[in-house]
Amino acid sequence: MTAREAAGDPGDAGAVEAPEAARTAGAPGAAEASEAARTTGAAEAPETARTAGAGKGIAERRLHPVTPLRRAWAPVAVVIGWAVHDPDGAQRHLTRLNTTTLLIGLAVILPAAALYGFCSWWFTHFAVTETELRIRTGLVFRRTAHIRLERIQAVDVTQPLLARVAGVAKLKLDVIGTDKKDELAFLGADEARALRAELLARAAGFAPETAHEVGEAPSRQMLRVPPGVLATSLVLSGATWASLAAALVVPPVLWLATESVWTVLAVALPLLGAAGASSVGRFVAEYDWTVAESPDGLRLDHGLLDRAHETVPPGRVQTVRIVEPLLWRRRGWVRVELDVAGSSNSVLVPVAPREIAEVVVARVLPGVTVPERAALSPSPRRARWCVPVWWRGYGLAVTDAVFAARSGLLRRRLALVPHAKVQSVRMTQGPWERARGVADVCVDTGANKTVRARLRDAAEARELLQAQAERSRTGRRDARPDRWMA
């Protein structure tokens, strides 16, 4: 039994490639209506023609001059990739080379790589108009991306370690209708922050002549995770110990069974990598995690080596999950994760006391109160025949604002879905569940994720199916518009 809801967000793409003719026409409407296309050209157009094509009074800009150093690695990476793919062939070719031939090869490859990096930088331009951000790239195959400002969901500034040393930053944009982030890499650190503020100001409806003066919206710090608390939470995390135990136990067992060094290495290295990623890797990525509130959304700053400045846009959060590992419960700690439409941001708070985390959740989901544990109705007792023991971890609460489903015993997860974000609602029932008179109720969100209320009474599930469809319609009708700096 299925009840489908209409999509809550428009489905048109946020970044559209337009042919050169539409760009040179200077009309934003024509550019937005164009479908993805590629045009070719043998040389770069004169500066006057470029400026006219970008629109009257709109000057195109280039990336930071350090960018060619980043892009020059592409030809070298091709050679390294070939060597890794065919190591025996690469070794045979290297043994045939003498010193003179090797120097000649380097004299050809290095200038070619430098020329590639310079050309890719020289023929990349961007410009901000009243309605869109335009990014033009390519020497032979020309591509112009028109990113409409009202479709931008988040603008993040990230600084890898070497970029921080060089004083540059990468600007990433989350756009509705695209699977990956558009980016401008690299810009000067100050220029990247200024461009981010300008894009948000124009997306909020400020006039182009005043967008530069608006600057970055002020923020108020809500939460900062101390490094000691973060380290302790990782030590008390079951995933850390599970991956470490696997890395220590599995390789010796394989050695006793096979006595093959290559087999042990093939298994041990990925396990050690997983153990490092779940402990040291998370500590480095989530170091000095700060959450601040501003008119353009919640701002997240974090990172020990690579520093990231991300934004959780208002109104785009589809689901919030409050995760409570077993060893965190005595300290009252939780982790807050989220799903955002058109964004890859997945962590809101890595670790915090539950009371503080609920305050942050209230900022992300206005009008939503996290249900108390006693308010979650458990699954009926007969559900134990479908899922022994673990059925006790399932629970459900439906309020006027949110659909809340709980799962897990050792690692509790409470998923919160605002009614306005539900795209469809379904009831599923396998043969064993039908025999026991229980069913699952699933709600699908705009982030292509599903929240499942497991093992509900079948009659309750049918009523919930119809009631949730009506709540979703009402929620979308009464929801506030998703607007920057509202």
N, C-alpha and C positions, 0 to 999 in steps of 0.2 A: 504494500500500500504506500503510495507516494503522493505528497502534495508539494508542488513546485512553486517557488516564489520568483517574482520577476527580479532581475538583477538590479542592485541598488546603485551601481556606478555606470557611467557611460562606457561603452566598449571601444571607442575610437582610440587609435594609437596616439601616444604622446610625442613620439619623435617621427617625423615624416621626411623622407628624402625627396627632394624636389629637383626637377631638371633645371639646367642653367637658365633656360628661357624664362621659367617662372621666377627665378631669383632675380634676374636682371630686370624683370618688369617692375620690381620695387613695390609690389602690392602684397602685403602679408596675407590677405585672404586667398589670393591665388596660390601662394606657396603652401598654405595649410591644406588646400583642397587637392594638391598634387599627390599622386601615388609615388611609391618608391621607384626611383629611376636612377640610372647611371649615365653620365655623359663623359665623353673623352675629349682631351685637348692636348696638344703637343707642348704648349708653353703657357706660362703664367700670364694672365691679363694685366694690363697696366694698372697702376695704383688708382688712377682716376676712374677707370672703368669699374674697378672693384668697389670703390666707395659709392659710386652711383648705383651699382647693383645691390649693395647692402641697404640702400635706402637713403633718402636725402638727409644729410647732416649726420649720418651714422658712420663712424670710422671703425674699420676692422682692426683687431689687435692680434699680435702673435704671442706664442708661449714664451716662457723664460728661456734665455740663451743656453742654459745648462741642459735643456731637453735633448739636443743632439747626442750628448754623451749617453743618455739612457737608450735612445733608439738605435745607436750605432751597434749595439750588441746583437741585433737581429741576424746579420750575415754570419757573425761568429757563432751564434747559437745553432744555425743550420749546419755548420761544419761539425760542431760538437755533437749534435743530434745524430748525424750520419755515423760518427765514430762510435757512439754508444750503441746504435742499432746494429752495426756490423764491426765489432771490435777486432775480429780476426783480419778482415779486409783492411781496416785502418792500420793495424800493426804491420801487415805486409807492405803497404804503401810507405809507411814511415821508415821501414828498414831499407827500402830502395833509395831513399832520399839522402843526398849528401848535403854538406853544409851550405854550398852555393845554392842548390835548388831550394833548400828550406828558407834561406834568406830571401830569395826571389819571390817565393810564395807568400811570405809575410809582407814583403814590399807591395804585393798586389792586394792581399786580403785586407790589410789594415787601412790603406787609403780608400778602398771600396766601402768598407764599413763606415768610415768617417763621412764619405760622400753621401751614403744612404741616410745616415743620421741627420746630416745638414739639410738634405733635400726634403726629408719628411717634416722637419721643423719649418723650413722656409715656406713650404706650400700648405701650411696649416694656419688657418685664421679663424677668429671667432668675433662675433659682434652681438650686442644686446639691443633689440629694438623695443618698441612699445608693447609688442605682443609675444615675442619669441626670442630665444637664444639660437643663433645660427652658428654652426660649426662647419667649416669648409676645408676639406682635405683632398690630397691626391695630386700627382703630377700628370700621369697618363690617364688614369681612371679617376675622374673628378666625382666627388660626393659632397653634397650639401645637406646637412641635417637641420631641420627646423623643429626646435623643441619649444612648444607652446608653454608660456609661463604659467597659465592656469592649470596645466597638467603636471607641473613639477610638485612632487610630494615631499621631497627632502633634499637638502643641499648639505653635503658632508665635506669637511676638510680633513684630510689625512696627511700625515707626515711620517713616511718611513725613516729609519735611522739615518741613512745617507742623505735623505732629503732635508732632515733637520740640520745636519752638518752644513749643507750647502745653502740653507736658508730659503728653501722652496717648499711647496706643498701641492697636493693633488686635490682637485675639486671634483667630487662625485655627485651625480644627480640621479635621484630616483624619480622615474617618470611613469605615469599610468600607461599601460599598454605595451611596455617593453620588459623583456625578461632579464636584461642585465643593465647595469648602470652606465650611463654616458659619463664621460670624464674629460677633464682638461688637465693634462699632466705634461709639464709642471708649470706652475705660476709662482711668482714671488710670494712668500708667506703673507705679507701685508696685502698684496694685490688679491690673493685668493680670499682672504676674509672680507675685503671691501667688495669684491664681486659677489660673494655670497649674500652680503647685506643688500646689495643693489638688486639682485634677482628676487629676493624675498620681498623687498619693498615694492618692486614693480608688480610682482604677482599679487600683492595685497591691494593694488589699485592706486598706488601713489603715482603722481605725474612724473614723466621721465626727467623733467628739469629739477624735481625735488628728491628723486630717488637717491641721488648721490649724497644729499644732505641728511637723509633719514638715518643712515648708518645702521649698525647692528642694534637690534632691540635689546633693552636692558634685561638682565636675568637675575634671579634670586636663587641661591644655592639651597637645595632641599636635603641633600644627602651626600656624604662622602664616606667611602668605605676605607677604613684604615688598613694599611698593608698587613699588620698583624692579624686582624680579623679575617682577611682574605686568605692568608696562609693557613690559619687554623681551620677554616672551612674546607679547604682542599684536603688537609690531612684527615678530616672527619668525613670525607666524601667516600662512599662505597665504590664509585667508579675508579677512583685513584688506586685503591688497594686491589681491586679486582684486576685491573690492567697490569699492575706491578706483580701480583702473584702469578698471573699467566706468563709474564715475561721471565720469571724466575723458575717456574716449574716445568713449563712445556719444553723448552730446549733440552734440558738434561734427559727428559723422558724420550725425546726423539733421538738423542745421541745413543742411548741404550738400545733403542729399537732398530736404528738404521746404521749407526756408526758412520754417517755421511756428514762431513763438515758443511757441504753446500746446502743440504737439506736443513740442517740446524740454523745456518745463517739466514736462509730464505724465510724461515719462520720467526727466528729471534729478532731480526732487525725490525720488521713491522710491529711486533709486540712491544719492543723497547720504544719505538716511535710513538705508539699509542699511549704507553705509560707516561712518556715525557709530555705529550700533548695534553693529557688529562690533568697533569700536575704543574710542571714548570711552564708549559705553554700557556695554560689558562692564567697562571699568576702573572706572566709577562703581559698578556693581552688585557687583563682586567685590573692591572695595577693602577692605583690612585683613581678609582672609578668615582666620578662625580656626576650627580644629577642636579640640574638647575632648571627652574621654571622661567619661561619667557613667553611673550605674546605669540611667537611663531612656533611654539611647541616646547617639549622637554628637550633639553640639550644634554648630551652624554659626552663626557671627556674621559678618556682612559688610555692606558698604554705606557709601558716602561721604555721600550725601544722604539716601536712605531706608535706615534701619538695620533689618536683619532678624535675628531670633533664631529659628532653625529647629532642628528635631530630626529626626534619622534614627532611627526607632523600631527596637528590637531585633527581629530575626526577620522583618521585613517586607520586606527587600531581596530583590528577585527576580533582578536581573541587575546586574553591575558591569562597566563597560567601561573599559579602560585605553587611552587614546588617545595616540598618539605621532606628532606632526607631523614632517615631514622636517627642518625647520630647528631643531627642538628636540633632535635626537638627539646632536649633538656635546656639548651641555650635560647630557645624561642626564635631561631633563625629560619628564614625562608629565602628562596630564590624566585625572582619574578621574570618570566619570559613572556614574549608577545609575538603576535603575527600582525604584520602591517602590509596592507595592500600596496603593491608596487615597490616594496622595499625589502632589503635583506637584513635589516636590523632584527635581531631575535632575542636579545637580552636587555632587560630594563634595569634590573638590580641584581648583581651577582650574589650578594648575601647582605641581609639586614634583619634587624628585629621585626617581627611580624607587624607590630603596631605602626612602625615607620613605613614598612612596605605597603600597608593598606592605605596610608596617606598618599603615597606616590600613585598607587592604582586609582585612587579617587580623582587625581589630576588627569590621568590618561583617559579614564572613562567617567566623564562628568555625570553626576546623578546616580552612580552605581555604588552600592554598599556591598562589601564582601560578606556573604552569608556566614553566620556562625556555624560551628560544627554541628550543634544540636538541631539546626534548621534543615540539615540535609537528611532527607528520608532515605533509609537504606533499601536495598533490594529485598524482595520477599524471601523467606527462609528456604522455600523450595528451589531457589536459584542455586543452592549449594550443589545440586545434582548436575548442573551445567558447568560450573567453575568451582571445584572444591577449594575451600579455605579462602581463596582470593576474592570470593564474592562479597566478603565482609568489607572490602575496601571501596565498593561502589556506593555512590549516593547521588542524590539529585535535589536541587532546589530551584524553583522558578519564581522570580519576583516580578514586580512591575517593570523593572528595567533590564534584567539580565537572566540568561539561561546558564545555570551553574551545574557542572557535572564533575563528580569526584571519582578518582580511580587510584589503585595502588594501596598496598599495606606497608611495605618497608619504605617506599618512596612515594609519598602521597602527592597527588597532583589534582589541583582544583582549577578547572577551566571555566572562564567567564566569557560569555558571548552576549553582547548587547543585542536586544531584539531587533534593532534597526539594521544590524550587520548580518542577519541571517538571510541567506540567499535561497535556500531550500531546506525542507525538513522531510525526513524519511523514517519509515518504520521497517526494520529488518527482523526476520524471524527464521532461524534454521529449523530443521526437523526435530532436533532434540529440545530446542527451546519451545517449539509448538507443543510438544508432549508435556512439558512442564508448565505451560501457560505463562511464559515470560517472553519479552521481546526487547530489542534495542531501539532507541530513538536517536537518530543522527541529524545534526544540523550542519549545513555546509555554509562556509563564510566566503567573503569576497577575496580572501587570500589563498583560495584553492585548498583550504584545510577543512577537516571534519572533526567535530566534537561529538563524542558518542556517550549517551547515557545508557549504561549496560544493565541488562537483566531487570527491566521494569515489569510489573504486572501487565499482562496483555491488554486488559480493559483500560488500565491507566494510560498505557502507551497510545491507544487509539484516541482517547480524549486529548492527550497531550499533543498529538499530531495535528488535530484540528485547531486547538487553542493556540499553538505556537504559530501556525500560519496567520491567524488573525493578529496576534501580537506583533509579528514582523511587519505586517502592512501598517498597523497603527504606529509602530515605532519609526518607520521610514517617513511616514507623513509628518510626524511631530519632531523629527530630528532636526537639530540646528545645521545650517549649511557648513560644509567643510571649507574653511576660508583661512588663509594665512593672516595672522595679526588681527583676528576678528576681535 
